[in-house]
């Protein structure tokens, strides 16, 4: 004999549309649907895969962006968009990187991680970018890969920016 049962209700969990984090530059809100996924993480941070890009606070335009980890608020990088038409990175090496990661040329971008260096007396600050391991960004799929370029002797990890 079959006995009737109570109707089953499904519990649904909604994901917040955004996350509010206290970053190095104050409190910021990031939209989850604009997040960038790094399948392999970043060099030295393989377990941190979800980042977002944001402009720096202030009124002036900047050539730099904040790349904030959305799962670890204390992890953030300053990045600089790379001009793909530039010859600092050989075009064939960029093409190889795009191909390896399945990124279409017209839907790809390159970001360089910026490092700030203080002098011993803290009077001067210099800046460098990592040319050896640029970030290959697939703007269509919102995914990114830190790619080690071939010919490491040609590309510096601390290429000074003036």
HELIX and SHEET records of a PDB file:
HELIX    1   1 UNK A   32  UNK A   34  5                                   3    
HELIX    2   2 UNK A   91  UNK A  100  1                                  10    
HELIX    3   3 UNK A  105  UNK A  107  5                                   3    
SHEET    1   A 2 UNK A  18  UNK A  23  0                                        
SHEET    2   A 2 UNK A  26  UNK A  31 -1                                        
SHEET    1   B 7 UNK A  36  UNK A  37  0                                        
SHEET    2   B 7 UNK A  50  UNK A  55 -1                                        
SHEET    3   B 7 UNK A  64  UNK A  69 -1                                        
SHEET    4   B 7 UNK A  76  UNK A  81 -1                                        
SHEET    5   B 7 UNK A 108  UNK A 118 -1                                        
SHEET    6   B 7 UNK A 125  UNK A 129 -1                                        
SHEET    7   B 7 UNK A 159  UNK A 161 -1                                        
SHEET    1   C 7 UNK A  36  UNK A  37  0                                        
SHEET    2   C 7 UNK A  50  UNK A  55 -1                                        
SHEET    3   C 7 UNK A  64  UNK A  69 -1                                        
SHEET    4   C 7 UNK A  76  UNK A  81 -1                                        
SHEET    5   C 7 UNK A 108  UNK A 118 -1                                        
SHEET    6   C 7 UNK A 135  UNK A 138 -1                                        
SHEET    7   C 7 UNK A 143  UNK A 146 -1                                        
END                                                                             
